[in-house]
Every structure is written in C-alpha cells, then in structure tokens.
Amino acid sequence: MELRDIMTKYVHVVSPATTIREAARKMRDLDTGILPVCDEQAIIGLLTDRDIVVRAIAEGKDSADSLVTEAMTGDVVCMYEDDDVEEAAQVMEEKQIRRLIVLSRDQELVGIVSLGDISRETGDDELSGEVLKNVSEPAGSQPS
C-alpha cells in the first residue's frame, strides 16, 4: 500500500508571515492540530498546537505579534506519495514522529500521513501498535 492510499489530502498551510494567533484560529476553524508552513511552494516547517503552547505561550510570546516561524518545528520529515506505508511507519519510528509530510515527485505538497491514518487505513494493528510504542518512547531510550 502506498502513502497516497491513506494520506489526508487537501492540506491547509500558513505562510511564514502568519501570526501565531492567526494560525491558532485557523487550526480551531479547521479542527486540526498541525499546519505546514510554506514559503511559496517550499515547506519550511510545521506548526503544531503543541509548538504554540511550548514555544510561544510558555515563553510569554504575544500571539498577535509573534510569527509562526518563532514557534514552528523546522526539521520537516517528508516522503513521497508512492512510498510504501510500512517504510513510512519505519521512518516514523526511527525519527519518533507522529506525522509525515507527503510530496509528489515534483516536490509539491500533496498530503499528510499521521499515525492515526496508518492505524485506521491499513487495519494492521500490529504495525500501528509497534509504531505508537516506539514513537512514544522518550528520546534516547530505544534499543539499538
């Protein structure tokens, strides 16, 4: 099974010039916890609801004046829409991440795959359970 078969399509994005407050409202309105940050067509980061809390609110930043670039995660892990789901699950385990950006071979954003997508769409409880277990391990505690 390929990522295009299980990914969430029609991903909403924000620009680097978006304020944290605007992004938070967009998350609320879209009922999502993640927004890719894109400069033109290039993905430069991901903003999650957790990023907003940990890197903005907890640090006392003004959400009306602070930009998403001040809170986003810059190290974005991407895979291609024709990559295999099991390979994506392995990458998620290794990188301890719950979501992957999905690109076309032309480097265009075409979707997002989450741990929930893998669990729900593949029906492979063993695969999704193993990924969740390893993603949830504190960094540095996984056996080699």
N, C-alpha and C positions, 0 to 999 in steps of 0.2 A: 504494500500500500504506500502511496506517495503522499507527501505533505499536502499537496493541492486537494487531496480527497478529504482531509479532515480539518484544514485550516479555517479560521474565521476570515472571511473576505470583507471587502469594503471597510477598510481600516481608516478611522479618522485620525488626523495628525494635527500638530500645532507647529508654529514656526518658532525660531529662537527668540523672536521679538515679543512673544506672547507672555503676559504676566502670569505669575503663579495663580492668582485669583481667577483669571480668565480660564486657565487650564482646569482648575478645580471645578469651576462651574460647568465646563464642557464635560468633564468626567461625570459629574452629577446628572446632567441632562441626558447623556448617552448611557448611563448606568454601566460605566466601565472603570477599571482601576489602572488603566495604562493608556498612554498616548505616545506614539513615536514623535520625536522632534525632528523635523525635516527642514533643511535649508535648500530651497528649490526642490530637486528630486533626491538629493543625498540625505540619508539618515545620519544624523549626528548624535543622537541619543534617544533615550527612553525616559519618560517621566511616569512614575507610578504614584499612587496615592501614598504609599509608604515613603517615597522620596520627599513628597511635600511635607509630611509630618516630621521626618527625621532631619532633613537637610534645610528646611525652611522654618516651619513653625517652632520646632525645638530650639533652633538657633536664633529665634526672635526676629526673623526677616519679615518685612512688611509685604504681604502677598499682593497688595495693589501696585507696588513699585518694583518688586523683585521679578526678574525674568526666569523662565523655565530653565534656562541654561545654568542658573545658580543652584538648582536642585536636582537636575536630571542625572541619570546614570549615563556616562559617556561611552563605556565599553559595551557596545551592542553586538550580540551574537546573532548572526544571520545564517540561514540555509536557503537552499533553492527549492522551489515548488515541486521539482521532480525528484528530490532526495527522498530516501526511504524513511518511513516513520520510526523504525527500530534504530536507525542511525541517529535520528533526531533525539530519540529517547536517551541514547548513549551520550550524546553531546550535553543534554540537559543534566544528566547525572554527573558527568565529568566537571562541568562548569558550575554545578549547583544552582541552576536557574529554573524558573517555572514557566518561562515563555521564550519563544524564539521568533524573530522577525523572519518572514518568508519573502524571498525575492524571486523575480523572474530571472532567466538567464541574461536578460538585458539590464539587470541591476535595478529593476523597478519594484517598489513595494507592492506586493500582491496579497499579503495576509499576515496573520499572527497565529502561531500554534501554541497552545497552553497545555499544561499537564492535564487539565480537565478535558481538553479536546482528545488527547491520546486515550485517556480512560474511557470517555463516553463513546468515541467513534470507532475504536478498534475492538472494544469488547474484551481486550486482553488484560484481565485483572492482575495477572502475574507481572506483566510488563509495567503497567502503570503503578502497581504497588511497589515494585522494586525502585522505579524512578523516584517516586514520592519519598520513600525511605531514605534514599541516598541524597536527594536534594535537601531534605530536612536536617541532615546531619550537620552539626557545627563544622565550619571550615577547619580543615586540618585533622579531623578525627576519622576520616575514611581510611580503611585499609588500602594499601597499595596494590 
